[in-house]
Amino acid sequence: MVKRVVTGAHYGLMDWLAQRITAVAMAVYVIFFAGLILFCPPRGFEGWRALFAGPLMRAATFLFLLSLVWHAWIGMRDILMDYIKPTGLRLFLHVLVLLALAIYAGWAAQILWRL
């Protein structure tokens, strides 16, 4: 009888599903945004500012950015777990990636709600 030893955090299906959902959310936003730019292109800075002034556009853009951050975190975490074997280095890189993604998300929120 083969005894299977299970190790790790058991992310599996939930992370696979999260990456698919975030990818769909990002794809929908990109299609919507491309259509918006194609049919009503903003002219100059004021046009771009007006485009992102509405709460719906800000929320949709922030949802896109959060989806991007979550998608990137899952991908980077999996890459680091697969290819970086020393635990200390892997933990350091996990923290570094999380810190960078948190800073990017905060920066995006600041930009979106500063308009």
N, C-alpha and C positions, 0 to 999 in steps of 0.2 A: 504494500500500500504506500502510495506517495503522500508524504505529509507536506502540505503547502504552508509556507511561512509567509504571513501577510505583514508587510511593513509599510510605513509611510502614512500619509494623512488621509488617504482614500477619497481624493477629490473626484476623480472619474467623471461620472455622468453629469453631475451638477456643473462642473466647469465646462464640459463639452457643450452642454445646453446654454450656459451663460455666454460662451463665445459665439454661439449661433444667434442667440437673441440680440446681443450687442451688435453683431455684424448686420443683422436685418435692420436694426434701428439706425445704424449709420448709413446703410444703403438707401433707406427711405428718405432720410434727411438730405443726402447728396442728390438724389433724383429730384426732390422737391426744390432744393436750393438751385440746382442747375436749371430747372424749368423756370424758376422765378427770375434768375439772371438772364436767361435766354429771351423771355417774353417781356420783361420789364427791367431792362438794365439800368442800374442807378448811375446817375451822372455826377461825378465829382464826390468830394468828401461829404457834403450835405446829403446827397442821395444815399450814400452808404450808411450814414448816421441815421437817417430816417428809416431805412430798411430794418435796422436793428433796434429802433426805439420802441417798437411795440412789445408788450409783455409776452405775446405768443411766440414771436420770433426769438426773443431772448431765451425763453424757456426751452424751445426746440433746439436752439444752438447749444445751450448748456446740457441738455439731455444727450445731444450728440457727443459733446466733449466728455461727459461722464461715462458714456458707453465706450468711447475711445480709451479712456484711462483704465476702465475695468478690463477691457479686451487686451490692452497692452500688458496689464499686470498679470493676467492669467498666462499669456504667452511667454512673458519674460520669466515668470516663476517656473514654468515648465522647462524652459531652456536651461535656466540655472540649475534646476534639480537634476536634469539629465546630464549636463556636461561639466559642472563644477563639483568635484568630489570632496575636496577638503571642506569640512563643515563650517569652520570659522570664516573662510573666504566666502562660501555660499551665503552665510548669514549676513556678512558685511554687504555683499552685493544685493541681497534682498532688501536690506534696509536702505541702501543707496537708491535703488529703483523706486521703492515706495516713497521715499522722501522727494525724489524728483517728480514723480507723478502727482503727489499731493501739492507740491509747489506749482506745477503746471495747472492743475485744476483750480487752485486758489487764484492764480494769476488770471485765468480765463474768466472766473467769476468777477474779479475786480474790473476787468476790461468791459465785460458785458453790462454790469450794473453801474458803471461810471458814466456811461453815455448820457 
